[in-house]
Amino acid sequence: LIDFFKQKIRKMSGIKGMFLANKKTDNQVKTHITYNRGRDWRLLEAPSKDLRGSSIHCVLPYCSLHLHLHVSANPYTSGNIASRDSAPGIIVASGSIGAELTTTNVSVFITSDAGNTWRQIFDEEYAVLYLDQGGALVAIRHTPLPIRHLWLSFDEGRQWNKYSFTNSPLFVDGVLGEPGEETLIMTIFGHVSHRSEWQLVKIDFRSIFNRRCTEADYQTWHLHNQGEPCLMGIKRIYRKLKPTSRCVMGKTYLVTMTSGPCDCTEADFECDYGFERRTDGKCTPAFWFHPSSVSRSCTTGMTFLNSTGYRKVVSNNCTAGVSSEYTARRQQCPVQAPRGLHLVTSEGTLTATLGTNVTFLVFLEEGDGARTSITLDFGDGHALTYSNVSSIEDGIKHIYKAVGIYRVTATGENSLGSETATLYLHVTCQLEYIHLSAPFVAVRNKEVNLTAVLWPSQVGTVTYIWWIGNNTEPVITLEGSVACTFSREGVSSVTVQVSAGNTILQDRKTIAVHEYFRSHLLAFSSNLDEHNPDVAEWRLDVSRVIRSSLIQATGVREDQLLVTVLPGLPTAAEFFLLPDKRMDSTFVSPLNENHSGSAMLMLLSVVVVGLAVFVIYKFKRKIPGLNVYAQMQNEKEQEMMSPANPPEATPSSQQDLVHSLEILDTELNSRPIGKYPLLYFLIQLHALFLLPVFYFTSLCSCVVVLWLILCFLLCSSVKWSSHREN
């Protein structure tokens, strides 16, 4: 009822099982009535005529009567609806007629037959009080203006007489009746003006009545619901005052009632637990309920009540009829194999914290629980067996000592069969710290690895969320490492978030991206390890000191040198030498990591130099430069060996002669004579130009060495050829 009726529900006094309720449907509030404690509900039929006798056109279910069901908590004011045990069937309430309940155009309505028919008695709000156990009704207008009249009715509101209760208009603050249902005295209190004190007006209605009621003044009234006399399984007949009688009932009046039993019908039964009423009026099992299930305490040889889907409405007194058809039947507990075995944790979750108690609950939907043994395998090498299901109603506790995902299995078995239930439990521990391991410098368009290091290293099921560079969408992985590339030079940021259980931690690193760079590792004295707290702030400070020292010692510009101190012990650092951004693009472009351009340049150079060697070797005698060199050598020898020279000018030994030749050879080699020195200079310049190209490419180092040897042999071959000519 709480879910069905969203606004208010009120029990009517004097009639057993009768309720009025406001139901909200499609944003419309409508008033419904029931005579069997909510088993059936219907809309209120509106009056056929209004207060002036004009016809009211209101057709169910599109139009009906709607009532405000507010009952005042203030004893001095009247609510919107009122009923009394001493006046069964008489209900006074304020409301409206239409498609839904509104707060405008509120009128006062009354029923004398327990809600079957209604009459309009006022076209604005009034407070109505019961006098003489419902034999008379008093109405006072609800208004902020001062009043001096009230209305009195002796015929259940069909006619009203106007009476003056004060000479001066009074702002009415409240009305109070004397204790007891039979009272004929009431007190009105209020004030003449807003600044005056309270005025009390006591009204005694006993002078209006001139006699006491006799049996001839009463009549019988049959309670019914639109002509149906059997309500809540019985027929009820009440004794009430005739509308035409004007007498005092007094304290001796009793609402006598006679009743007779009725045969049970389908209307006397409501849907049992686990069943729902369909549109055809029948009770069928709800989607979550299994009618064939029996209680776990039901064992072989015992009996249980097997529901038919119906149960008699509470306080219903019907007998016979269809009672046997709708009443639950007692049956013997069946002997059957276990079915519908369920395994859950007491918290209803699939996660647990390392080192804490985990409580597992096992229960059966069908089967002899007392004769079904249960084996619970915790998935970590431990298992327990119980003789029956009822012995583990409080659950089974277990403590896991290692992080992981465990397959927990419960097996129920008896002589007729077995049933298995499984759950996968994630045992985790608290994640305390994460560290993102990433390179300090990366090459553009070259893949780099990013790794997230956790502490503790094993915390259970972990999800990694990677935010790389300017990407608007993260990369989500279950592994602690990921590979990525950076397409632009500059500083890029990488953030990793680690989600473990209810904990999310993150770390962030910046990576300098360049076309190429050189890096070297630095080692330190072991004494520094004693002062290394291995925290990010300390490593950052030490890296700044190292960088400043390297800049001062080498003269490298600040934008070409980056230094980072590596985490952990022993203390180590790595510095990165970056390219000079002011270098001409024609020189920087060959230093790119594109190996094909460098290889083609080297191949072309080898071909050119090879051709040069061949030409020199083939036509060395015809090269002018070589002939000039030979002629000068001959002239020098003739001068040195000429007899005209004094004998003391001749070298004293062969060693002096060789030394003189070496000096001469060096002198001639240093002089730019003829075409050969120019060729030799071009070969040397060619080798020096290509040396940094080969050095900064990623070609094999042996190729560089072979190239240098080739250049050296070429130069030596030219010299050797000249000496051979000599």
C-alpha positions in Angstrom: 0.0 0.0 0.0 2.9 2.4 0.7 4.2 1.9 -2.8 0.7 1.9 -4.4 -0.6 5.1 -2.7 1.9 7.9 -2.9 -0.1 10.5 -1.0 -2.4 9.6 2.0 -4.5 6.8 3.2 -7.2 7.1 5.9 -9.2 4.5 7.8 -12.8 5.3 8.2 -14.2 5.0 11.8 -17.2 2.8 12.5 -16.8 0.5 9.4 -14.3 -2.4 9.5 -12.1 -2.8 6.5 -13.1 0.6 4.9 -10.3 2.9 3.7 -10.0 6.1 1.6 -6.8 6.7 -0.3 -5.3 9.1 -2.8 -3.4 7.4 -5.5 -1.0 9.2 -7.9 -1.1 7.9 -11.4 0.4 9.7 -14.4 1.0 12.8 -12.3 -2.7 12.9 -11.3 -4.0 12.4 -7.8 -7.3 10.6 -7.5 -9.3 9.3 -4.5 -10.1 5.6 -4.2 -12.2 3.6 -1.7 -12.0 0.0 -0.5 -14.3 -2.1 1.7 -12.0 -5.2 2.1 -8.7 -3.7 3.4 -7.3 -2.9 0.0 -8.2 -6.1 -1.8 -10.2 -4.1 -4.3 -10.3 -0.3 -5.0 -12.5 1.9 -7.0 -13.0 5.6 -7.7 -15.7 7.7 -5.9 -18.8 8.5 -7.8 -19.5 12.2 -7.9 -22.8 13.7 -6.8 -25.5 13.8 -9.4 -26.5 17.4 -8.4 -24.7 20.4 -7.0 -25.8 22.5 -4.0 -28.2 24.5 -6.1 -29.9 21.4 -7.6 -28.2 21.6 -11.0 -27.1 18.4 -12.6 -23.4 17.5 -12.5 -22.1 15.7 -15.6 -19.3 13.6 -14.4 -18.7 10.1 -15.9 -16.4 7.5 -14.5 -13.5 6.8 -14.9 -12.8 10.2 -16.6 -14.4 12.2 -13.9 -14.9 11.4 -10.2 -15.0 12.9 -6.7 -11.6 13.6 -5.0 -11.2 14.3 -1.3 -8.5 16.0 0.8 -7.6 13.4 3.4 -5.7 15.7 5.8 -6.5 15.2 9.5 -5.6 18.1 11.7 -3.1 17.4 14.5 -4.4 20.6 16.2 -7.2 19.7 18.6 -8.7 23.2 18.2 -9.1 23.0 14.5 -10.9 20.6 12.2 -9.2 18.7 9.4 -10.4 18.1 5.8 -12.1 14.8 6.6 -14.0 13.5 9.7 -15.8 10.3 10.7 -17.0 8.9 14.1 -17.4 5.3 15.5 -20.8 6.4 16.9 -22.0 7.5 13.5 -21.1 4.7 11.1 -21.5 5.5 7.4 -21.4 9.3 7.9 -18.3 10.9 6.5 -17.7 14.6 5.9 -14.8 15.8 3.7 -13.7 18.7 1.6 -12.7 18.1 -2.0 -13.4 18.7 -5.7 -15.0 17.1 -8.7 -13.1 16.5 -11.9 -10.3 14.4 -13.5 -8.0 14.9 -10.4 -7.7 16.4 -7.0 -7.1 20.1 -6.9 -6.8 22.9 -4.3 -9.1 25.2 -6.2 -12.9 25.2 -6.3 -12.9 23.2 -3.0 -16.4 22.3 -1.7 -17.6 20.2 1.3 -19.3 16.8 0.7 -21.0 14.3 2.9 -22.0 10.6 2.6 -24.6 8.8 4.8 -24.1 5.3 3.3 -20.4 4.8 3.8 -19.2 6.3 0.5 -21.7 4.8 -2.0 -23.3 8.1 -2.7 -22.2 11.7 -1.9 -23.9 15.0 -1.5 -22.6 18.6 -1.7 -23.4 20.6 1.4 -21.2 23.7 1.0 -19.5 25.4 -2.0 -16.6 26.6 0.1 -14.5 25.2 3.0 -16.2 24.7 6.4 -15.2 23.0 9.6 -17.8 20.3 10.6 -18.2 18.9 14.1 -20.3 16.0 15.4 -22.8 16.6 18.2 -24.9 14.0 20.2 -22.9 11.0 18.8 -23.6 12.1 15.2 -27.3 13.0 15.7 -26.5 16.6 14.8 -23.8 18.4 12.8 -22.4 21.9 13.3 -20.5 23.8 10.6 -18.4 26.9 10.9 -17.0 28.7 7.9 -13.2 28.6 7.2 -12.4 32.3 6.6 -9.9 34.9 7.6 -12.8 37.4 8.0 -14.8 37.9 11.3 -18.0 35.9 11.4 -21.0 35.7 13.8 -23.1 32.7 12.5 -22.9 28.9 12.4 -25.0 26.2 10.7 -26.8 23.3 12.4 -28.2 20.1 10.7 -30.4 17.4 12.3 -30.8 15.2 9.1 -27.3 14.2 8.2 -26.6 17.5 6.3 -29.6 17.5 4.0 -30.9 20.8 5.5 -28.9 23.5 7.5 -30.3 26.1 9.9 -28.4 29.3 10.5 -27.7 30.5 14.1 -26.0 33.5 15.5 -23.5 32.8 18.3 -22.3 36.3 19.0 -23.5 39.9 18.6 -20.1 41.2 17.4 -18.3 39.5 14.5 -15.4 37.4 15.8 -12.2 36.2 14.2 -12.5 32.5 14.9 -9.2 30.8 15.9 -10.6 27.4 16.9 -13.5 25.3 18.1 -13.4 22.9 21.1 -16.0 20.4 22.0 -16.4 18.9 25.5 -15.2 15.4 26.0 -17.4 12.5 24.9 -19.2 11.6 21.7 -22.6 12.7 23.2 -21.6 16.3 23.9 -24.1 19.1 23.2 -21.8 21.9 24.3 -19.0 23.5 22.3 -16.7 26.5 22.8 -15.6 28.9 20.1 -12.6 31.1 20.8 -11.2 34.0 18.9 -10.7 37.8 19.0 -12.7 40.8 18.0 -9.7 42.6 16.5 -6.1 41.7 15.9 -5.0 43.7 19.0 -7.7 42.4 21.3 -7.5 39.5 23.7 -9.1 36.1 23.1 -12.8 35.9 23.4 -14.5 32.6 24.5 -18.0 31.8 23.4 -19.7 28.8 25.0 -22.7 27.3 23.1 -25.1 24.9 24.8 -27.4 23.2 22.2 -29.5 21.3 24.8 -32.2 24.0 24.7 -32.9 23.1 21.0 -33.9 19.6 21.8 -37.2 19.1 23.7 -37.2 15.3 24.2 -35.1 12.1 24.3 -35.1 9.6 21.5 -37.2 6.5 21.6 -37.0 3.2 19.6 -39.4 4.7 17.1 -36.8 7.3 16.3 -34.3 4.7 15.0 -34.0 2.7 11.8 -31.9 -0.1 10.5 -29.2 0.5 7.8 -27.6 -2.2 5.8 -23.9 -1.7 4.9 -23.2 -2.5 1.3 -20.7 -1.8 -1.5 -22.8 -0.7 -4.5 -25.5 -3.2 -3.6 -23.1 -6.0 -2.4 -24.1 -6.7 1.2 -21.3 -9.1 2.0 -18.3 -7.1 3.1 -15.3 -8.7 4.8 -17.2 -12.0 4.8 -20.3 -10.9 6.8 -23.5 -8.9 6.3 -23.7 -5.9 8.7 -26.9 -4.2 9.8 -26.5 -0.9 11.9 -29.0 0.9 14.1 -29.1 4.7 13.4 -31.3 7.7 14.0 -33.9 8.6 11.4 -33.2 11.8 9.5 -36.6 13.2 10.5 -36.2 12.7 14.2 -35.2 15.7 16.3 -34.3 14.3 19.7 -31.4 13.7 22.1 -29.8 10.2 22.0 -27.7 10.8 25.1 -25.0 8.6 26.7 -27.2 5.5 26.7 -27.2 5.3 22.9 -25.3 2.3 21.5 -24.6 1.5 17.9 -26.0 -2.0 17.9 -25.0 -4.1 15.0 -26.2 -7.5 13.8 -24.2 -9.6 11.4 -24.5 -12.9 9.5 -21.8 -14.9 7.8 -21.3 -15.0 4.1 -19.9 -17.7 1.8 -16.4 -17.1 0.7 -15.9 -15.8 -2.8 -12.8 -14.9 -4.8 -13.1 -11.3 -3.6 -12.4 -12.4 0.0 -8.9 -13.5 -0.9 -5.8 -11.5 -1.8 -2.6 -12.6 -3.4 -0.2 -14.6 -1.2 3.4 -13.8 -0.7 5.4 -14.1 -3.9 2.3 -13.7 -6.1 1.0 -10.8 -8.1 -2.5 -9.9 -9.4 -2.6 -9.7 -13.2 -5.0 -7.7 -15.3 -7.5 -10.6 -15.4 -7.7 -10.6 -11.6 -5.8 -13.9 -11.1 -2.8 -14.2 -8.8 0.3 -15.6 -10.5 3.9 -16.0 -9.3 6.1 -13.0 -9.5 9.2 -13.2 -11.7 11.5 -13.6 -8.6 9.4 -16.3 -6.9 9.5 -20.0 -7.4 6.3 -21.6 -6.2 7.8 -25.1 -6.1 10.4 -24.0 -3.5 10.0 -25.3 0.0 11.4 -24.2 3.3 14.9 -25.3 4.2 13.6 -26.7 7.4 11.2 -29.0 5.6 12.6 -32.5 5.9 11.5 -35.9 4.7 8.5 -37.1 6.8 7.3 -33.6 7.7 4.6 -31.5 6.1 4.4 -28.0 4.8 1.7 -25.6 3.6 1.7 -25.4 -0.2 0.2 -22.0 -1.2 -2.4 -21.8 -3.9 -1.4 -18.2 -4.7 -4.2 -16.8 -2.5 -4.8 -16.1 1.2 -7.8 -14.8 3.0 -7.9 -11.0 3.7 -6.9 -10.2 7.2 -10.0 -10.0 9.5 -12.3 -11.5 6.8 -14.9 -13.9 8.4 -16.3 -15.7 5.4 -16.9 -19.4 5.6 -17.3 -22.3 3.2 -17.8 -21.3 -0.4 -14.5 -21.4 -2.3 -12.5 -21.4 0.8 -11.1 -24.9 0.2 -10.1 -23.9 -3.3 -8.1 -20.9 -2.4 -6.7 -22.0 1.0 -3.2 -23.3 1.2 -3.0 -27.1 1.4 -0.8 -29.1 3.8 1.4 -31.6 2.0 4.2 -34.0 2.8 7.8 -32.7 2.3 9.1 -34.1 -1.0 12.2 -36.2 -1.2 14.2 -34.6 -4.0 17.7 -33.8 -5.1 19.1 -30.4 -4.2 18.3 -27.7 -6.7 18.8 -24.0 -6.7 22.0 -23.9 -4.6 23.1 -20.4 -4.0 26.5 -19.1 -2.8 27.0 -15.5 -1.8 29.0 -13.4 0.7 27.2 -11.9 3.6 27.9 -8.4 2.3 26.7 -9.3 -1.2 29.9 -8.3 -2.8 32.6 -10.1 -4.8 35.6 -8.4 -3.2 37.3 -8.9 0.1 40.3 -7.3 2.0 43.4 -9.3 2.6 43.6 -10.6 6.2 39.9 -10.0 7.1 37.1 -12.5 7.7 34.9 -13.3 4.7 31.5 -14.8 5.5 30.0 -17.1 2.9 26.2 -18.0 2.9 24.9 -21.1 1.3 21.2 -22.0 0.9 18.9 -24.2 -1.2 15.8 -23.4 -3.1 14.6 -26.9 -3.4 15.7 -30.1 -1.6 15.9 -31.8 1.8 18.2 -29.4 3.6 18.5 -31.6 6.6 19.8 -34.5 4.5 22.0 -32.5 2.1 25.7 -32.2 2.9 27.5 -29.1 1.9 31.2 -28.9 0.8 32.7 -25.4 0.5 36.0 -25.1 -1.4 37.6 -21.7 -0.7 39.9 -21.9 -3.7 43.1 -21.5 -1.8 43.7 -25.1 -0.9 41.3 -25.2 2.0 37.8 -26.8 2.0 35.2 -27.6 4.7 32.3 -30.1 4.7 29.1 -29.8 6.7 26.5 -32.5 7.3 23.4 -30.4 6.3 22.4 -26.9 5.2 20.7 -25.9 8.4 24.0 -26.2 10.3 25.5 -23.3 8.4 22.6 -20.8 8.5 25.0 -18.2 10.2 27.5 -18.5 7.4 31.0 -19.9 7.0 34.0 -17.6 7.8 37.4 -17.8 6.1 40.5 -15.6 6.0 42.6 -15.3 2.8 46.3 -14.8 3.3 47.3 -13.8 -0.3 46.1 -11.4 -2.9 44.4 -12.9 -5.9 41.1 -14.1 -7.6 39.8 -17.2 -5.9 37.3 -19.7 -7.4 35.0 -20.5 -4.4 32.7 -23.5 -5.0 29.8 -24.9 -2.9 28.6 -28.4 -3.5 25.3 -29.7 -2.1 24.8 -33.5 -2.3 22.3 -36.1 -1.1 21.3 -39.6 -2.1 19.3 -38.3 -5.1 21.9 -36.0 -6.7 24.1 -32.9 -6.3 24.2 -29.2 -7.1 27.1 -26.8 -7.5 27.4 -23.1 -7.1 30.5 -21.0 -7.9 31.6 -17.4 -7.3 34.9 -15.7 -8.0 36.2 -13.7 -5.1 38.7 -10.8 -5.6 40.9 -10.5 -2.6 42.8 -7.2 -2.6 44.9 -5.1 -0.3 45.3 -1.3 0.0 47.3 0.4 -2.8 49.7 2.8 -1.0 52.0 4.3 -3.7 52.6 4.2 -7.5 55.6 5.4 -9.5 55.6 6.1 -13.3 58.8 4.9 -14.9 59.4 6.8 -18.1 62.4 8.0 -20.1 63.5 11.6 -19.4 64.2 12.2 -23.1 62.7 10.4 -26.2 63.4 10.5 -29.9 60.5 11.7 -32.1 58.5 9.0 -33.8 60.5 6.3 -31.9 58.6 3.9 -29.6 59.2 4.3 -25.8 58.0 2.1 -22.9 56.1 3.5 -20.0 55.8 1.4 -16.8 53.8 1.9 -13.6 55.4 0.5 -10.5 53.0 -0.3 -7.6 53.6 -0.5 -3.8 52.8 -3.1 -2.7 53.5 -4.9 -6.0 50.5 -7.3 -5.5 47.2 -5.5 -4.7 44.8 -7.6 -6.7 42.8 -6.7 -9.8 44.2 -3.4 -11.1 43.1 -1.2 -14.0 45.6 1.3 -15.6 44.4 4.5 -17.3 47.0 6.2 -19.4 46.8 9.8 -20.5 49.5 10.3 -23.1 50.4 13.8 -24.5 47.4 15.8 -25.7 45.2 12.8 -26.3 41.6 13.5 -25.3 40.8 9.8 -24.8 42.8 7.6 -22.3 44.3 4.2 -23.0 43.0 1.6 -20.6 45.0 -1.6 -19.9 45.2 -4.4 -17.4 49.0 -4.4 -17.7 51.4 -2.1 -15.9 53.3 -1.1 -19.1 52.4 0.5 -22.4 54.4 1.6 -25.5 53.8 4.9 -27.3 55.4 7.3 -29.7 55.6 11.1 -29.8 55.2 12.8 -33.2 56.2 16.4 -32.1 59.3 17.8 -30.6 58.9 19.6 -27.3 57.8 18.6 -23.8 55.0 16.0 -23.5 53.3 14.9 -20.3 52.2 11.4 -19.4 49.8 10.6 -16.5 48.9 7.1 -15.3 46.0 6.4 -12.9 45.8 3.1 -11.1 42.4 1.9 -9.9 42.5 -0.9 -7.3 39.3 -1.6 -5.4 37.9 1.8 -4.1 41.4 3.4 -4.4 42.6 5.5 -7.3 46.2 6.9 -7.3 48.1 8.6 -10.1 51.6 9.8 -11.1 52.7 12.2 -13.7 56.0 12.6 -15.7 57.2 14.9 -18.4 59.2 13.7 -21.4 61.4 15.9 -23.6 61.0 14.9 -27.3 63.9 15.6 -29.8 65.0 14.5 -33.2 68.2 12.9 -31.7 70.3 13.0 -28.5 73.2 11.4 -26.8 73.0 10.1 -23.2 75.6 8.9 -20.7 75.3 7.3 -17.3 77.0 8.9 -14.3 78.1 7.0 -11.2 78.8 8.5 -7.7 80.8 7.6 -4.7 79.1 5.2 -2.3 79.2 7.8 0.3 76.4 9.6 -1.4 74.1 6.6 -0.9 74.1 7.3 2.9 72.6 10.7 2.3 70.2 9.6 -0.4 66.6 9.5 0.9 65.3 8.3 -2.5 62.6 10.8 -2.8 61.6 12.8 -5.9 62.4 16.2 -4.3 66.0 15.1 -3.4 66.6 13.7 -6.9 65.4 16.9 -8.5 67.7 19.0 -6.4 70.8 16.8 -7.1 70.0 16.8 -10.8 70.1 20.6 -10.8 73.5 20.7 -9.2 74.9 18.1 -11.6 73.5 20.0 -14.6 75.0 23.3 -13.4 78.4 21.7 -12.9 78.4 20.1 -16.4 77.5 23.4 -18.0 80.3 25.2 -16.3 82.8 22.4 -17.0 81.9 21.8 -20.7 80.6 25.2 -21.9 77.5 23.5 -23.3 74.5 25.7 -23.5 71.7 25.2 -21.0 69.1 24.2 -23.6 71.4 21.3 -24.8 71.8 19.5 -21.5 69.3 17.6 -19.4 70.1 15.7 -16.2 68.0 13.3 -14.2 68.9 11.3 -11.1 67.6 7.8 -11.3 65.5 6.3 -8.4 66.9 3.6 -6.2 70.3 2.7 -4.9 73.2 2.9 -5.7 72.9 6.5 -6.7 73.1 7.0 -10.4 72.3 9.7 -12.9 71.9 10.1 -16.6 72.6 13.2 -18.7 71.3 13.9 -22.2 73.1 16.0 -24.8 70.5 17.6 -27.1 71.1 18.9 -30.7 71.9 22.6 -31.3 68.6 24.2 -32.3 70.5 27.0 -34.1 72.2 24.6 -36.5 71.4 25.0 -40.2 68.6 22.8 -41.4 70.8 21.5 -44.3 73.2 20.1 -41.8 70.6 18.9 -39.3 68.6 17.0 -41.9 71.2 14.3 -42.6 71.3 13.6 -38.8 67.8 12.3 -38.8 67.1 8.8 -37.9 66.2 7.9 -41.4 68.8 5.4 -42.3 68.1 5.2 -46.0 69.3 8.7 -46.8 72.6 8.2 -44.8 73.2 4.9 -46.5 72.7 6.4 -49.9 75.0 9.3 -49.1 77.8 6.9 -47.8 77.4 4.6 -50.9 77.7 7.6 -53.2 80.8 8.8 -51.3 82.5 5.4 -51.6 81.9 5.3 -55.3 83.4 8.8 -55.9 86.5 8.1 -53.8 86.9 4.6 -55.4 86.9 6.3 -58.8 89.4 8.8 -57.6 91.8 6.0 -56.4 91.5 4.2 -59.7 92.3 7.3 -61.7 95.3 8.1 -59.6 96.6 4.6 -59.8 96.1 4.3 -63.5 97.4 7.7 -64.6 99.7 8.5 -61.8 102.7 9.0 -64.1 100.8 11.6 -66.2 99.7 13.7 -63.3 101.5 17.0 -63.5 101.7 17.4 -59.8 103.6 14.1 -59.4 106.2 14.9 -62.1 106.9 18.3 -60.6 107.5 16.6 -57.3 109.9 14.1 -58.9 111.9 16.7 -60.7 112.4 18.8 -57.6 113.5 15.7 -55.8 116.2 15.0 -58.5 117.4 18.6 -58.5 117.8 18.5 -54.7 119.7 15.3 -54.9 122.1 16.6 -57.5 122.8 19.7 -55.5 123.5 17.6 -52.4 125.7 15.1 -54.3 127.5 17.8 -56.5 131.4 17.7 -56.2 131.4 21.5 -56.0 129.9 21.3 -52.6 132.3 21.3 -49.7 132.9 18.0 -48.1 131.7 19.1 -44.7 128.2 19.7 -46.2 127.7 16.0 -46.8 125.8 14.3 -44.1 128.0 12.3 -41.8 125.9 9.3 -41.7 122.9 7.5 -43.3 120.6 8.5 -40.4 121.2 12.2 -41.1 120.3 11.6 -44.7 117.1 9.9 -43.9 116.2 12.7 -41.4 116.8 15.3 -44.1 114.7 13.5 -46.6 111.8 13.3 -44.1 112.1 17.1 -43.5 112.1 17.7 -47.1 109.1 15.4 -47.7 107.2 17.1 -45.0 108.0 20.5 -46.5 106.9 19.5 -50.0 103.7 17.9 -48.7 102.8 21.1 -47.0 103.2 23.2 -50.2 100.2 23.5 -52.6 102.0 22.6 -55.8 100.2 21.2 -58.8 96.9 19.3 -58.9 97.7 16.5 -56.5 97.7 18.6 -53.2 94.3 19.9 -54.2 93.0 16.3 -54.7 94.5 15.3 -51.4 92.9 18.2 -49.6 89.4 17.4 -51.1 89.7 13.8 -49.9 90.6 14.9 -46.4 87.7 17.5 -46.4 85.3 14.8 -47.7 86.2 12.5 -44.8 86.0 15.2 -42.2 82.6 16.2 -43.5 81.1 12.7 -43.5 82.6 11.8 -40.1 79.9 13.5 -38.0 77.2 12.2 -40.3 78.2 8.6 -39.7 78.7 9.3 -36.0 75.2 10.5 -35.4 73.4 7.9 -37.5 72.3 4.5 -36.2 74.5 2.6 -38.8 76.8 -0.1 -37.5 80.0 1.3 -36.0 82.1 -1.1 -38.0 81.0 0.7 -41.2 82.3 4.0 -39.7 85.7 2.4 -38.9 86.0 0.9 -42.4 85.2 4.2 -43.9 88.0 6.0 -41.9 90.5 3.2 -42.8 89.6 3.6 -46.5 90.2 7.4 -46.4 93.5 6.8 -44.6 94.7 4.2 -47.1 93.7 6.5 -50.0 95.9 9.3 -48.6 98.7 6.9 -47.8 98.5 5.5 -51.3 99.0 8.9 -52.9 102.1 9.5 -50.7 103.5 6.0 -51.4 103.0 6.5 -55.1 105.0 9.7 -55.1 107.9 8.1 -53.2 107.8 5.2 -55.6 108.3 7.6 -58.5 111.3 9.1 -56.6 
